[in-house]
Amino acid sequence: MQIDDILDRAHVVALPLAVKFRGITTREALLIDGPAGWGEFSPFVEYGPEESAHWLAAGLEAAYEGFPEPVRDTVEVNGTIPAVAAEEVPEVMSRYPGVRTWKVKVAEPGQSLEEDIARVKAVREYAAVHTPNLVTNIRVDANGGWSVEEAIAAAKEMMPLDYMEQPCRTTEELAQVRQQLMRNGLFVRVAADESIRKVEDPYRVAELQAADVAIVKPAPLGGVRKTLEIAQNLRARHMDVTVASALDTAVGISMGLATVAALPKIYDDEDIDVVPAAAGLATGSLFVEDVAAPRTLVDGSLPAAPVAADPDRVAALAASPERRDWWFERVRASYEFLKSK
């Protein structure tokens, strides 16, 4: 494929968010209407060509190759709670009917541990009232924002938790957190995100026994097939896997759903298929408008089939000419980096 063909097929969109996420209220993305389907290129604006090249590889795979054959038709998902005030939590949770697993953003710059604790408490209170017959699982995601000591203090206050995602920045710190949790008798798992997708060696976290769970995201890891390869190797290293998105549009979410749908089945001692961990792929609920009709959440699960962007929605959500040119330049720079590898 040539860069001119890619750009001829490209559309740049700007999607409004219902709540602020990662400090933004509008999510921009470049979509590629390819011969095998729609692909997405949407690295966050601060990422340079080297990091963004992985996202371009993922988008080109989706657009020009398509996805592997699925082994399941639906995917259980978690709800995502941004770092909002506790009183805003119910409105966010109402966007995720039937969901029983929640990922709560914590350690936001400028916010306190007390605010994080209140946010987690609000999730439990809402779930107790609205889904009393479901077991509620809560994950907290610090994006590397805590020290080791702060992570242990937070775990003590927020338990029980499914896991703490990237509580500290470095892999070595994750290992310390995991060790101290066990020494203190705190039954909280540690999950690694940035320590997998932002490093040269995604397996080092397993070698250091720094985490129990691997968060894998197809866009920053270079596509569905690459993510499946990493997931399989991490599973072999005795790590559980959660597939997640990076605030993708409906097109990008298809990559994550295709990844979970193609994960090889695992059977327990009674020969029953073990359902993959609830995936972080329901972030479309955070958008006011998206490039395709919303997937319907049924009992906390989404259909795994990929969607095509709606041309009318794409046109209505088109970014300004200046932003379109800016994204085209990002594609060119990332493409050159891909060619040089």
LOVEXGU-458831 format. One record per residue: residue number from 1; y, z, x of N, C-alpha, C in turn; residue in three letters. Coordinates in steps of 0.001 Angstrom, whole numbers, plus 500000, padded with zeros to 6 digits. Last residue first. Example, Ala and Ser with C-alpha at 12.3 -4.5 7.8 and 13.67 -1.06 7.14 Angstrom:
BEGIN
2;497750;507080;512850;498940;507140;513670;500030;507870;512900;SER
1;494310;507800;513190;495500;507800;512300;496700;507800;513200;ALA
***
This chain:
BEGIN
341;500596;509368;511582;499506;510324;511830;498212;509604;512237;LYS
340;502494;507541;510895;502421;507901;512300;501248;508818;512620;SER
339;502371;507347;508160;501923;506191;508946;501707;506566;510399;LYS
338;503567;509766;507434;502164;509524;507119;501602;508390;507982;LEU
337;506192;509279;508270;505428;510348;508926;503938;510162;508664;PHE
336;506888;507264;506531;506872;506978;507965;506071;508039;508705;GLU
335;506785;508721;504152;505868;507604;504361;505759;507257;505831;TYR
334;508936;510442;504462;507589;511005;504399;506536;509926;504652;SER
333;511046;508600;504416;510844;509448;505588;509438;510023;505614;ALA
332;510697;507453;501843;510651;506612;503045;510362;507457;504291;ARG
331;511020;509694;500202;509750;508967;500211;509635;508147;501492;VAL
330;513681;510314;500759;512639;511278;501086;511274;510592;501147;ARG
329;514926;508084;499661;515005;508290;501105;513960;509299;501559;GLU
328;514400;508547;496981;513825;507362;497618;513854;507507;499145;PHE
327;515946;510817;496574;514484;510929;496522;513817;509718;497166;TRP
326;518506;509661;496765;518124;510754;497658;516607;510900;497711;TRP
325;518518;507843;494663;518600;507339;496032;518145;508404;497033;ASP
324;518426;509695;492531;517360;508706;492706;517352;508189;494138;ARG
323;520850;510983;492841;519625;511740;493100;518434;510794;493272;ARG
322;522516;508841;492151;522646;509472;493465;521384;510253;493833;GLU
321;521789;508243;489508;521547;507255;490568;521617;507875;491967;PRO
320;520201;511204;488052;521369;510364;488334;521046;509354;489426;SER
319;516942;511010;486462;517957;511651;487296;519116;510685;487543;ALA
318;515710;510707;483157;516030;510075;484435;517133;510835;485166;ALA
317;514796;511445;480718;514916;512503;481721;515288;511966;483102;LEU
316;514575;509105;479284;515507;510122;478801;515770;511200;479845;ALA
315;512564;507786;480733;513908;507217;480666;514936;508272;480257;ALA
314;510409;509496;480255;510838;509243;481627;512274;508698;481642;VAL
313;510187;509236;477481;510555;510531;478063;511075;510350;479487;ARG
312;509411;506545;477348;510639;506977;476682;511121;508320;477238;ASP
311;506967;506528;478790;508134;505773;479281;509447;506218;478636;PRO
310;505145;509346;479530;505676;508598;478396;506942;507863;478848;ASP
309;502566;509440;481962;503946;509731;481589;504373;508816;480451;ALA
308;499247;510258;481072;500201;509261;481551;501591;509668;481111;ALA
307;496989;512828;482160;497890;512224;481181;498758;511175;481868;VAL
306;493487;513601;482685;494846;513310;483147;495682;512673;482045;PRO
305;491543;516197;481146;491826;514762;481290;493260;514533;481753;ALA
304;491140;518865;480589;491200;518459;481996;491600;517001;482188;ALA
303;492920;520930;478281;492027;519796;478531;492223;519269;479946;PRO
302;493176;524477;478952;493791;523160;478803;492746;522069;478975;LEU
301;492883;527748;477425;492392;526662;478269;493114;525355;477955;SER
300;493451;529782;475604;493809;529974;476999;493341;528895;477945;GLY
299;492666;528715;473171;491967;529887;473705;492210;530040;475203;ASP
298;494296;525925;474081;493323;526391;473088;492520;527515;473722;VAL
297;497301;524323;474513;496510;525452;474965;495593;525909;473832;LEU
296;497847;520931;474778;497668;522039;473845;496770;523105;474444;THR
295;500381;519471;476755;498959;519710;476536;498820;520939;475641;ARG
294;503308;517889;475486;502648;519091;476019;501151;519091;475746;PRO
293;503836;514485;476405;503699;515484;475352;502943;516690;475895;ALA
292;505567;514043;479533;504494;513709;478591;504446;514796;477530;ALA
291;507598;515062;480971;507477;513603;480956;506320;513124;480090;VAL
290;509349;517688;479167;508457;517198;480205;508279;515697;480020;ASP
289;511750;520292;478537;511244;518944;478279;510358;518528;479445;GLU
288;511719;522921;479381;512273;522604;478064;511764;521247;477613;VAL
287;508972;524457;481102;509935;523369;480953;510458;523279;479518;PHE
286;507008;526322;481121;508320;526769;481575;509389;525690;481447;LEU
285;504667;525113;480489;505272;525932;479435;506656;526429;479824;SER
284;503775;524086;482836;504503;523183;481940;505169;523930;480810;GLY
283;502186;525935;484029;503621;526077;484251;504443;525068;483449;THR
282;499486;526197;484018;500150;526160;482714;501662;526276;482853;ALA
281;497918;526581;486230;498255;525204;485868;498912;525095;484489;LEU
280;496321;528393;487952;497773;528458;487744;498332;527100;487390;GLY
279;493177;529105;486359;494020;528334;487268;495501;528488;486931;ALA
278;490715;531528;486430;491839;530989;485663;492855;530359;486610;ALA
277;487859;530493;488322;488937;531449;488060;490068;530769;487300;ALA
276;485174;528666;486689;486172;528854;487752;487257;529850;487344;PRO
275;482261;530208;485370;483503;529493;485076;484498;529712;486213;VAL
274;479069;529723;486416;480197;530640;486566;481494;529854;486381;VAL
273;476282;528982;484489;477416;528401;485197;478588;529388;485217;ASP
272;473386;530890;484992;474499;530576;484100;475670;530075;484934;ILE
271;471160;531950;486243;471279;530498;486133;472326;530082;485099;ASP
270;471298;534559;486769;470616;534198;485530;470751;532717;485218;GLU
269;472856;534721;489023;471429;535052;489152;470616;534696;487910;ASP
268;475055;531834;488525;474753;533225;488848;473241;533457;488881;ASP
267;476179;528814;490026;475337;529492;489037;475039;530915;489493;TYR
266;478857;526606;490170;478189;527730;490814;477417;528478;489735;ILE
265;479720;523151;490454;479321;524307;489656;478627;525354;490527;LYS
264;482489;521887;492301;481038;521981;492091;480686;523259;491329;PRO
263;485412;520819;490678;484809;521853;491527;483304;521912;491265;LEU
262;486563;519070;488899;485592;518513;489837;484989;519550;490781;ALA
261;488363;520565;487435;487320;519844;486701;486227;519329;487623;ALA
260;490104;521380;489441;489224;522373;488821;488057;521673;488119;VAL
259;491268;518806;489933;490616;519566;490998;489641;520586;490415;THR
258;492406;518094;487515;491321;517256;488050;490563;517983;489155;ALA
257;494374;520044;487385;493294;520051;486402;492111;519217;486886;LEU
256;496005;519200;489543;495356;520503;489551;494188;520567;488592;GLY
255;496783;516667;488634;496075;516812;489906;495323;518137;489956;MET
254;498152;517209;486280;496880;516477;486198;496081;516595;487490;SER
253;500523;518238;487175;499524;519179;486671;498156;518509;486555;ILE
252;501932;515880;487670;501426;516663;488783;500371;517661;488366;GLY
251;502517;515167;484980;501768;514255;485860;501153;515033;487014;VAL
250;504048;517258;484038;502752;517010;483406;501883;516083;484251;ALA
249;505379;518538;487173;505509;517945;485846;504112;517765;485258;THR
248;504827;521707;488899;504719;520259;488749;505043;519823;487324;ASP
247;504918;524141;490342;505918;523807;489331;505992;522295;489140;LEU
246;502522;523672;491818;503779;524038;492479;504946;523651;491568;ALA
245;499377;525128;490753;500353;524042;490873;501591;524566;491593;SER
244;496015;526090;491778;497336;526319;491184;498221;525098;491389;ALA
243;492799;527528;491796;493600;526307;491899;494917;526532;491179;VAL
242;491263;529998;493615;492093;529754;492438;492903;528493;492691;THR
241;488194;531106;494905;489226;530061;494893;489946;530047;493554;VAL
240;486782;533553;497156;486948;532956;495836;488126;531990;495883;ASP
239;485032;533275;500214;486296;533480;499527;486240;532853;498136;MET
238;482882;532764;501947;482853;533940;501058;484216;534288;500467;HIS
237;482855;530374;503146;483284;531507;503974;483496;532758;503119;ARG
236;482353;528660;501130;481256;528899;502071;481562;530056;503008;ALA
235;484920;528593;500067;483839;529232;499301;482663;529563;500212;ARG
234;486096;527087;502070;486496;528483;501909;485475;529248;501066;LEU
233;484853;524613;501675;484694;525302;502955;485082;526772;502852;ASN
232;485714;523995;499076;484284;524117;499357;484051;524894;500654;GLN
231;488503;523848;499457;487927;524855;498555;486447;525075;498855;ALA
230;488700;521628;501159;489127;522951;501633;488510;524047;500781;ILE
229;487714;519648;499389;487070;519883;500688;487415;521270;501225;GLU
228;489564;519806;497318;488160;520101;497048;487400;520378;498348;LEU
227;491831;518948;498706;491774;520307;498173;490346;520717;497870;THR
226;491180;516292;499232;491396;517205;500353;491294;518652;499888;LYS
225;491082;515358;496565;489881;515326;497410;490015;516252;498609;ARG
224;493760;515764;495645;492612;516410;495004;491410;516453;495940;VAL
223;496312;516274;498228;495590;515569;497176;494358;516305;496696;GLY
222;497701;517790;500115;497423;516383;500396;496573;515661;499384;GLY
221;498611;520302;499687;497437;520179;500558;497015;518728;500778;LEU
220;500705;520207;497867;501013;520491;499273;499833;520391;500217;PRO
219;499020;519355;495539;500187;518621;496033;500491;518947;497497;ALA
218;496861;521227;495090;496612;519846;495528;497830;519138;496103;PRO
217;496506;524401;496281;497391;523563;495473;497295;522122;495952;LYS
216;494718;527407;496212;494786;526035;496713;495570;525173;495731;VAL
215;494310;530573;497306;495094;529803;496337;495249;528398;496905;ILE
214;491469;532482;497843;492279;531381;498364;492994;530690;497210;ALA
213;490741;535918;498196;490935;534781;497299;491821;533749;497991;VAL
212;490683;537845;500102;489484;537700;499277;489515;536412;498467;ASP
211;491890;537767;503491;492058;537638;502038;490707;537482;501364;ALA
210;491297;537981;506145;492606;538444;505709;492795;538402;504202;ALA
209;489355;537408;508040;489009;538216;506863;490267;538835;506260;GLN
208;489916;535592;509937;490476;536926;510149;490105;537895;509028;LEU
207;488691;533379;508785;488185;533868;510064;488678;535287;510358;GLU
206;490316;532968;506560;488935;533402;506367;488368;533987;507652;ALA
205;492644;532147;507768;492695;533320;506893;491297;533857;506626;VAL
204;491883;529800;509005;492126;530986;509838;492149;532255;508991;ARG
203;491747;527561;507506;490555;528415;507527;490754;529686;508356;TYR
202;493915;525923;507756;493766;526636;506487;492587;527600;506456;PRO
201;495918;525453;510324;494504;525766;510134;494321;526567;508847;ASP
200;498660;525075;510054;497849;523971;510555;496361;524197;510279;GLU
199;500124;526230;506937;499670;526425;508311;498806;525243;508736;VAL
198;500645;526322;504267;501773;526137;505163;501406;526347;506632;LYS
197;498363;526841;502757;499002;525527;502602;500163;525284;503560;ARG
196;497553;529429;503633;496609;528309;503594;497345;526975;503603;ILE
195;499595;531165;503474;498761;531266;504674;497664;530206;504705;SER
194;500560;530738;500905;501264;530114;502027;500444;530147;503311;GLU
193;498151;532254;499811;498707;530979;499349;499368;530275;500528;ASP
192;495574;534565;499377;496406;533839;500339;496848;532508;499743;ALA
191;495097;537791;497936;494995;536332;497842;495971;535689;498818;ALA
190;493207;540728;497848;494333;540026;498457;494076;538530;498350;VAL
189;492288;543078;495244;492009;541973;496156;493308;541385;496698;ARG
188;492027;546496;494996;492896;545357;494702;492588;544266;495724;VAL
187;491239;549398;494865;490402;548234;494591;491266;547080;494069;PHE
186;491832;551615;497285;492573;550860;496265;491838;549542;496029;LEU
185;491044;553302;499329;490268;553278;498094;490971;552583;496955;GLY
184;492314;553091;501695;492914;554000;500715;492166;554027;499386;ASN
183;490843;551129;502942;490830;552480;503512;491377;553516;502530;ARG
182;491526;548892;501379;490150;549396;501377;490089;550830;501891;MET
181;494252;548672;502010;493830;548841;500616;492425;549438;500558;LEU
180;494096;548221;504755;494669;549473;504266;494317;549722;502800;GLN
179;492914;545660;504837;492253;546796;505469;492772;548118;504909;GLN
178;494865;544126;503499;493494;544196;502973;492755;545403;503547;ARG
177;497051;544469;505217;497118;544930;503822;495715;545120;503270;VAL
176;496079;543219;507537;496419;544649;507553;496458;545221;506136;GLN
175;495807;540593;506635;494622;541318;507094;494876;542821;507111;ALA
174;498493;540015;506146;497542;540031;505031;496287;540813;505412;LEU
173;499429;540047;508778;499861;541097;507856;498945;541174;506638;GLU
172;498204;537720;509719;497881;539000;510341;498283;540165;509433;GLU
171;499491;535794;508199;498073;536031;507975;497647;537372;508566;THR
170;502787;536761;507024;501842;536246;508005;500391;536579;507634;THR
169;504163;537845;504706;504379;536482;505182;503252;535964;506060;ARG
168;502480;539535;501977;503278;539493;503198;503288;538074;503761;CYS
167;501099;538893;499620;502031;540018;499627;502962;540021;500833;PRO
166;499706;536585;498374;500591;536497;499530;501598;537650;499555;GLN
165;498931;538238;495428;499017;536931;496087;500100;536939;497159;GLU
164;496686;540616;494608;498054;540463;495085;498104;539169;495887;MET
163;494542;540540;491651;494828;540436;493080;496324;540388;493326;TYR
162;494217;542055;489319;493189;541098;489718;493321;540857;491216;ASP
161;494973;545551;489225;495386;544168;489420;494165;543310;489756;LEU
160;495798;548624;487516;494826;547697;488110;495367;546272;488183;PRO
159;498507;549000;489958;497083;548912;489599;496864;549229;488123;MET
158;501137;549498;490655;500857;548427;489690;499394;548312;489282;MET
157;501369;551496;492566;502146;551622;491333;501698;550647;490250;GLU
156;499737;550651;494659;499506;551968;494062;500190;552092;492703;LYS
155;500961;548214;495288;499600;548232;494738;499325;549556;494038;ALA
154;503375;549088;496407;503382;548339;495152;502007;548363;494497;ALA
153;502468;550282;498762;503175;551096;497769;503177;550407;496414;ALA
152;501424;548028;500026;500522;549133;499669;501175;550010;498605;ILE
151;503774;546536;500368;502666;545989;499589;501716;547098;499141;ALA
150;505285;548138;502051;505776;547876;500697;504650;547345;499806;GLU
149;503737;547995;504387;503929;549282;503719;504390;549093;502273;GLU
148;503971;545277;505020;502652;545849;504758;502796;547145;503971;VAL
147;506768;543926;503162;506142;544395;504393;504766;544944;504026;SER
146;507047;541083;500911;506901;542501;501212;506474;542730;502652;TRP
145;507082;538317;500374;508333;539066;500363;508253;540532;500729;GLY
144;505153;536352;500041;505418;536856;501390;506611;537773;501493;GLY
143;505047;535991;497265;505522;534902;498135;505920;535404;499516;ASN
142;503979;537789;495504;505167;538220;496246;505742;537125;497129;ALA
141;502494;537959;492492;502747;536998;493560;504069;537350;494234;ASP
140;499841;539586;490845;501248;539597;491245;501407;538706;492468;VAL
139;497830;539337;487938;498004;539006;489349;499489;539125;489668;ARG
138;495886;540855;485510;497234;540654;486040;497167;540403;487536;ILE
137;493999;540370;482624;493993;540360;484088;495398;540055;484583;ASN
136;492848;541907;479762;494028;541348;480417;493910;541489;481927;THR
135;490425;541067;477491;490650;541816;478725;491803;541152;479470;VAL
134;491270;540926;474030;491021;540243;475289;491245;541199;476458;LEU
133;492088;542165;471764;490644;541958;471911;490269;541234;473203;ASN
132;494855;542195;471734;494134;543462;471958;492644;543286;472187;PRO
131;497187;540511;472156;495814;540072;472452;494947;541299;472706;THR
130;499481;541902;471341;499255;540545;470840;497863;540000;471138;HIS
129;499452;544504;472463;499817;544314;471060;499328;542968;470530;VAL
128;498697;544178;475093;498015;545193;474297;498263;545007;472811;ALA
127;500552;542294;476000;499147;541902;475842;498399;542895;474957;ALA
126;502862;543882;476116;502818;542717;475215;501360;542332;474946;TYR
125;502094;545751;478073;502448;546201;476724;502380;545055;475729;GLU
124;501675;544164;480342;500577;544942;479773;500875;545351;478325;ARG
123;504275;543159;480724;503163;542243;480478;502007;542995;479824;VAL
122;505682;545503;481245;506012;544749;480042;504913;543754;479695;ALA
121;504598;546185;483727;504356;547064;482578;504622;546327;481270;LYS
120;505702;544139;485274;504249;544222;485105;503900;545081;483898;VAL
119;508407;544891;485057;507969;543567;484602;506463;543566;484353;ARG
118;508451;547407;486242;508815;547276;484825;508341;545946;484256;ALA
117;507803;546698;488866;506905;547564;488110;507173;547448;486618;ILE
116;510106;545214;489513;508787;544581;489516;507794;545384;488683;ASP
115;512042;547205;489375;512133;546060;488459;510792;545331;488374;GLU
114;511146;548828;491469;511189;549370;490111;511278;548252;489082;GLU
113;511589;547242;493665;510215;547497;493265;510160;548030;491842;LEU
112;514435;545064;492946;513798;546274;493448;512337;546355;493015;SER
111;515998;542015;494116;515403;542861;493081;514641;544017;493723;GLN
110;516827;540514;496249;517856;541145;495433;517325;542022;494319;GLY
109;514129;538240;496100;515280;538761;496853;516349;539327;495913;PRO
108;511227;539410;494440;512337;538446;494428;513501;539028;495216;GLU
107;508854;540803;494175;509500;540754;495494;510582;539682;495573;ALA
106;506948;538733;491837;507532;539986;492302;508201;539749;493657;VAL
105;505597;537122;489022;506378;536989;490244;507055;538323;490573;LYS
104;502413;537366;487766;503760;537906;487656;504461;537771;489008;VAL
103;500054;535730;485949;500595;535848;487295;502065;536224;487183;LYS
102;497456;536699;483785;498891;536528;483995;499254;536675;485464;TRP
101;494983;535896;481446;495285;536176;482850;496735;535804;483114;THR
100;494731;535086;478874;494374;536481;479154;494607;536868;480612;ARG
99;496153;533067;476303;495953;533327;477732;495652;534805;477953;VAL
98;496785;532544;473661;495380;532684;474030;495104;532994;475482;GLY
97;499829;530827;474350;498881;531355;473368;497448;531398;473902;PRO
96;502429;531098;475962;501068;530916;476465;500037;531469;475483;TYR
95;504919;531794;475157;504715;530377;475439;503272;530057;475842;ARG
94;505091;534500;475072;504829;533832;473797;504585;532335;473978;SER
93;505917;535191;477603;504491;535285;477280;504147;534576;475977;MET
92;508712;534879;477345;507955;534012;478249;506475;534014;477868;VAL
91;509287;536914;475506;509620;535528;475165;508849;534558;476048;GLU
90;508448;539264;476929;507770;538825;475704;508048;537374;475333;PRO
89;510299;539352;479208;508883;539037;479366;508221;538583;478067;VAL
88;512826;540286;478964;512632;538854;478747;511162;538450;478787;GLU
87;512774;542926;479681;512996;542633;478265;512837;541145;477937;GLU
86;512508;542786;482471;511371;543215;481657;511550;542842;480189;ALA
85;513931;539785;483848;514035;541178;483445;512899;541524;482491;ALA
84;511851;537601;485872;512843;537867;484829;512914;539369;484568;VAL
83;510452;535925;487818;511051;537222;488124;512196;537525;487158;ALA
82;508017;534396;485558;508996;534396;486645;509608;535785;486829;PRO
81;504751;534435;484847;505951;535186;484478;506914;535143;485658;ILE
80;502336;532233;483698;503199;532578;484827;504468;533245;484316;THR
79;498931;532483;482654;500342;532351;482338;501161;532809;483535;GLY
78;496082;530582;483809;496851;531811;483691;498271;531491;483216;ASN
77;493400;528747;482178;494628;528859;482965;495220;530260;482843;VAL
76;490354;526910;482155;491078;528136;481797;492278;528295;482728;GLU
75;489844;523615;481277;490162;524495;482403;490905;525721;481881;VAL
74;487346;521234;480196;488487;522120;479970;488634;523075;481145;THR
73;485193;519733;481104;486220;519076;480294;487474;519921;480064;ASP
72;483501;519262;484254;483851;520095;483097;485051;519469;482402;ARG
71;483202;517547;486257;481955;518167;485817;482212;519145;484664;VAL
70;484792;514317;486860;484793;515738;486488;483397;516230;486136;PRO
69;485089;512237;489719;484454;512457;488419;484428;513953;488091;GLU
68;488388;512219;491307;486916;512266;491303;486375;512498;489892;PRO
67;491170;510023;490367;490562;511317;490639;489038;511238;490670;PHE
66;493069;507354;491969;492563;508103;490840;491832;509348;491300;GLY
65;494297;505674;493840;492846;505878;493897;492287;506512;492630;GLU
64;497038;505450;493299;496334;504275;493803;494804;504427;493850;TYR
63;498001;507867;492232;498502;506593;491719;497635;505401;492100;ALA
62;496678;509907;493644;496609;509870;492187;496971;508485;491652;ALA
61;497400;509219;496293;495995;509285;495896;495867;509148;494381;GLU
60;500172;509520;496157;499610;508176;496358;498129;508143;495996;LEU
59;500403;512287;495853;500904;511395;494817;500331;509998;494927;GLY
58;499283;513154;498290;498685;513548;497010;499118;512614;495892;ALA
57;501057;512068;500138;499648;511670;500177;498958;512001;498857;ALA
56;503346;513500;499415;503306;512051;499192;501858;511556;499211;LEU
55;502626;516046;500240;502892;515814;498815;502847;514319;498495;TRP
54;502505;515615;502978;501293;516023;502262;501440;515749;500764;HIS
53;505168;515062;503582;504177;513983;503698;502877;514335;502991;ALA
52;506610;517386;503554;506638;516554;502347;505594;515447;502383;SER
51;506282;518275;506169;505649;519011;505084;505562;518156;503825;GLU
50;507743;516175;507445;506376;516520;507859;505637;517252;506747;GLU
49;510335;516048;506218;509376;514948;506096;507947;515320;506443;PRO
48;511031;519406;504823;511293;518228;505627;510201;517187;505499;GLY
47;512080;521171;501915;510990;520723;502784;511365;519452;503525;TYR
46;513992;521851;500075;514195;522331;501440;513124;521844;502410;GLU
45;513149;520906;497598;514227;520189;498296;514409;520628;499741;VAL
44;509597;520647;497286;510858;521345;497056;511920;520836;498027;PHE
43;508020;517544;496475;508194;518677;497383;509546;519342;497114;PRO
42;506868;515640;494568;507919;516592;494201;507996;517791;495136;SER
41;505416;512953;493362;505921;513392;494664;507082;514334;494373;PHE
40;502599;511901;491470;503848;512666;491559;504142;513053;493002;GLU
39;501150;509124;489653;501183;510099;490731;502545;510773;490791;GLY
38;499147;507692;487108;500455;508199;487533;500286;509225;488647;TRP
37;496735;505098;487947;497291;506160;487113;498656;506589;487629;GLY
36;496052;502999;489484;494960;503879;489065;495429;505003;488153;ALA
35;498446;501666;490033;497348;500900;489426;496190;501775;488948;PRO
34;501185;503969;489192;500300;503196;490057;499197;502480;489326;GLY
33;504117;505058;489022;503273;504412;488017;502337;503452;488738;ASP
32;505182;508025;490287;504731;506696;490702;503762;506161;489660;ILE
31;508064;510127;490237;506790;509729;489661;506466;508298;490048;LEU
30;509684;512757;491703;509548;511298;491736;508139;510957;491269;LEU
29;511607;515414;490274;510349;514872;490783;510425;513356;490795;ALA
28;513351;518521;489807;513342;517078;490033;511995;516642;490605;GLU
27;514137;520967;487569;513094;520540;488512;513099;519022;488614;ARG
26;516655;523325;487102;516241;521927;486895;515242;521548;487977;THR
25;517176;525822;487923;517102;525633;486475;516745;524199;486110;THR
24;515991;527914;490631;516502;526660;490083;516361;526641;488561;ILE
23;514775;530127;491801;516216;529993;491924;516797;528728;491333;GLY
22;512143;530066;491052;512474;529769;492451;513961;529495;492628;ARG
21;513421;529536;487868;512186;529670;488647;512478;529214;490067;PHE
20;514888;530445;484779;515079;530157;486199;513787;530446;486956;LYS
19;513500;528914;481855;513900;530109;482599;514030;529728;484065;VAL
18;513212;526308;481062;513579;527291;480041;514046;528594;480673;ALA
17;514539;523590;482954;513633;524729;482828;514135;525701;481765;LEU
16;514707;520030;482731;515340;521343;482552;514293;522437;482352;PRO
15;513923;517633;485154;513420;518372;483990;514113;519731;483881;LEU
14;514587;514509;486147;515140;515860;486282;514792;516630;485018;ALA
13;512946;511835;487947;513293;512568;486727;513837;513945;487081;VAL
12;512536;508611;489144;512978;509965;489483;513481;510646;488220;VAL
11;509902;506384;489648;510901;506866;488686;511255;508305;489070;HIS
10;508389;503546;491266;508860;504933;491248;509935;505184;490198;ALA
9;507475;501056;491908;506766;501758;490832;507326;503161;490561;ARG
8;508973;500362;494055;509093;499535;492852;508461;500222;491641;ASP
7;508016;502169;495918;509339;502413;495333;509584;501552;494093;LEU
6;505515;500968;496496;505602;502346;496007;506928;502572;495292;ILE
5;506299;498488;497477;505520;498563;496243;505591;499956;495642;ASP
4;507624;499282;499804;508372;498571;498757;507628;498621;497426;ASP
3;505583;500437;501346;506654;501285;500820;507419;500592;499702;ILE
2;502274;499318;500455;503512;499209;501209;504604;500026;500547;GLN
1;498812;500000;500845;500000;500000;500000;501243;500000;500884;MET
***
